[in-house]
Amino acid sequence: MNHLNRNLGIGFLALVFLFFYLPILSVVVYSFNESAIASEWTRFSVQWYVKLLDDTEILDSCRSSLVLAVATAFSSVFVGAWIGFVMATYRRFAGSTLFAAMVNAPLVLPEVISGISLLLLFVSLEQSTGWPHGRGLITMWIGHTMLCISYVAITIQARLSAMDKSLTEAARDLGASPLRVFFDITLPLILPSLVAGWMLSLTISLDDVIMSAFLSGPETNTLPLVLLSRIRLGMNPEINAIGTLIIAVVSLGVIGNSFYVMKREQRNARNLRMALHGGVLEDGASSAPHT
């Protein structure tokens, strides 16, 4: 019976992986298809990657999406980290419930509602103050940042809530200022969460369609909007090529981040073992108590 249950579990897991990754694999395979019909295989070719280099519309949209995603990731981490720090450190203050609800609102509100609201806001501001001058990267950056801040804030709040408070309390007792405690103790401990929030914001911004559709201008299109407009006219093999390149870049980023987290955990575990045995930490400081 145990052998049968194990086989059933392995079979179910294999079906789940096929369901998720077989469509991705098909995109990669058909990106090397010579046929102009994206779903009909003829023979191996890299012509669609060559033609992709001459497609100015896709290249410009890739550039806009990358600039927008990087700007969104940095702004979301900068604002979301402080919001998460406030929510984890000062749990009860005047208006804390309303503040938490406003932070979590983008997570539960349909994105179409947020997009329409921001569009009406920008139209009203343009009519009354003259800013912004139409819609473009700036308005899209504001919308994407508003969407991603909540994810970063919740990630940082969860990390800080699980952190040992005695570390910061000991530093404060030794005379360190709150700012010094944050940069010397809190920030290094939440750094993996900051990296995770940065990558999550980058992915959400690169993948966003609804918010971008409401806040983009006629001269500013992101890659998802361009691909969506082309798919409506028929599946172009160049779409498989750009999809394969995106998969490769994202995979390298995930592997690099996983390798960084693994090496960091190994270094911390090694330092802890050396400290418990009265050794010397990696930074050269002795772990033995000073008298």
N, C-alpha and C positions, 0 to 999 in steps of 0.2 A: 504493500500500500504506500509506504514512504517513497519507494522507487517510482511508482506511478505518479504520485503527487509532484515529485521533483521534475519528472518529464513533462507533466502538464504545465508546471510553472515555467520551465525553460521554453516550451512551445509558445505559451502565451506571451512571454517576454520577447521572443523572436518576432511574433506577429506585430507587437506594438512597435518594435524598432523598424520593421519593414513599412508599417503604416506611416511612420514619421519620416524615414530617410529614403525610401524608394523614390518618391517624387523628386527629392533633391538630387539623387543620383541620376535620374532620367534627364534633368536639366543639364548636368555636367556632360553626360554621354552625348546628347543631341547638340550640344554646343560645338562638337567636332564633326557634325554631319554636313556633307557637301550639299545636300538637297536644300532647295529654298523652302520646301514644305517642312515645317519644324517637327512634325510627327512622323515623317517617312524617312527611314534610314536608307542611304545609298552607299556612301563610302566615307572613309576618314578624310577630314580636311580641316585646316585652320583658317579658311578664307574669311569666316565671319569675325574672327579676332582682328584680321587685317583690315576689314571694312569698318570695324568698330573704331579704329584709329582715325578714320576719315569722317566719322559721324560727329559733326560739330555740335549738334543738338544734345546728344547724349553726353558728350565730353563736357559741355558747358553746364549741363544739369548735374553731372557728377561733381564738378568743382563747386557749384552752389550748395549742393547737399552736404559736401564735406566741410565747407566753411561754416555753414549753418549748424551742423552737428557738433563740431568742435567748440564753437562759441556757446552753444546751448549746454554742452557738458560742463564747461568751466563755470559758467554763470549759475547753473543748477547746483553744482557742488558747493560753490562759495556761499550761496544763500541757504540752500538746504541743510548744510552742515551746521550753521548757526541756529537754524530753526530746530533741528533735531537736538542740538545741545541745550537749547532753552527748554524744550519739552521734557528732556530727560533729567535735567538738573533742577529746574524750578517747576515741580509738578503741580503745585497749587498756587495760583496768583489770581488777581482780579481779571476775569475774562478768560481764564485758561480753557474752559470748556468751549467757548466760542472760537478761541484761537485754534484749538485742536480740530474743531469741525471745519474751519476755513482751510486749514492745511490739508485735511483729508478730502475735501470737496472734489478736487479734480480726479480723484480715484474712483468716485462713485457716480459723478455726473456723466451723462453721455457726452462724448467728445464733440458731437455736432452742436450741442447746446453751448459748450464753451467756445466753439468756433464762431457761432452766430453772435454770441455776446461780445466777443472781442471785435468782431467785424463792425457791429453797431457802435461800439465804443470808439474805434478808430475813425469811423465816418463822422461821428459827432465831434470828435476832437479836431478833425481836419476842417470841418465847417466853422468851428468856433475859434480855433487858434491858428489854423493853417498847417498844423503838424498832425500826422505825417503827410508827406506829399505823395499820396497814393499808397498802395500796398507793395511790399517787397521784402527783402531779407530782414530788415529791422522789425517789421511787424510780425514776420514769421518767427524770428528769434524770440520776441517777447512771448508769443503764444506757446512755443515749444518749451521755453523756460518755465512758464507757469504750469505746464503739463508735467514736467519732469521733477520739479522741486519736491513734490509730495513723495515721490519714490525715494529720493535721496534723504529727505528728512526722516522718514520712517526707518530706513536702513541705519542711519546714524543713531536714532533714538534707541533702536533695539540693541545696537552694539554698546552704547553707553549704559543702558539699563543693566546689561549683563556684566559690566566692568566692576572690578573690585574697588569699592569706594575708599577703602583704607589707604590706597596708594596716594590719592589726592589729599586725603585728610592728613596723612603723615607729612606730605610736602608743605601743606599750609601750617601745620604745627611747627615746622622747622623754619618758618618765616618767609616762604616763597609767596609772591604776589599771585593773584588769580590768573593774570596773563601769563606769568612764568609757568604756573602749574599747567595751564592749557597747552602751551607750546612744548614743554619739556616732558610731560607725562601723558596728557589726554590725546594730543595730536598723534604721537607715534602709535598709540594703542588703537586708534580708530582709522589709521592709514589704510589698512586693507578694505575697510568699509567705504572709505572715500574713493578708492580705486574702483570698487564694485559699483558705487553710485555713478562715477564718471562714465564707466563703460555702459551701464544701463541707460543713462541719459543719452549717450552717443547713439546707441542702438534704437531707442525710441524715436529720436529725432530723424535718423536716417530712414526709418520705416514709416514715418507718419504720412498719412494721406489726407485725412479729414481736415485737420487743423490747417495744413498747408493749402488745401483747396480754397478755404475761406480767406486766408490772409495773404496769399500770393498775388502778385501783380502780373500784368500781361507780359512783362519782360523778365520775370523771375520765375523759373520753374525748377522744381527739385526732380531728382531722378524718379521717385515713385510716381509723380504726376505725369512725367513724360512716358514712362512705361505703361501706365494705365491708359493713356490716350492712344498709344500704339496698339495695345492689345484689343481695343475696341474695333480696330480696322483689320485685325487678323494677327496671328502669332508670327512674329518676325524672328528668324534664327539669331539675329543680333541680341535679342533679349536673353536667349540662353547663354550667349557669350558673356554679357555683362553680369548675368546672374552667377555664372561660374566664377568670375573674378571676385565678386562680392563674397561668395562663399569661401573662397581661398583666403581673402583678407581677414574675414571674421574668424575663420578657423585658426589662422596664425595668431590673432589677438587673444583668442580663448586659450590656446596652448601656451602662449607666452605668459598670460596672467596666471594660469594654473601652475606653471613652472616656478614663477616668482613666489606664489603663495606657499608652494611645497618647500622651496629652499628657505623661505623665511621661517616656516614652522620647524624645519630641521635645525636651523641656527638657534632659534629660541630654546628648543629642547636640549641642544648641546650646551648652551650657556647655563641652563637650569641645572643640568647634571654636574657641570663643573662648579657651579656656585654651591650646590649641596655638598660637594666633596672638598670645599675650601680651596678651589682652584682659582684660575685667573680668567676673567671674561674676555670675549673676543676684542673688546675695545682697549684691552690692556689694563683695565682697572682691577685691582684685587677685590675678590668677593669676601675676604675676611673682614670682620668688623674692626674699625679704627678705634684706638683708645686715645 
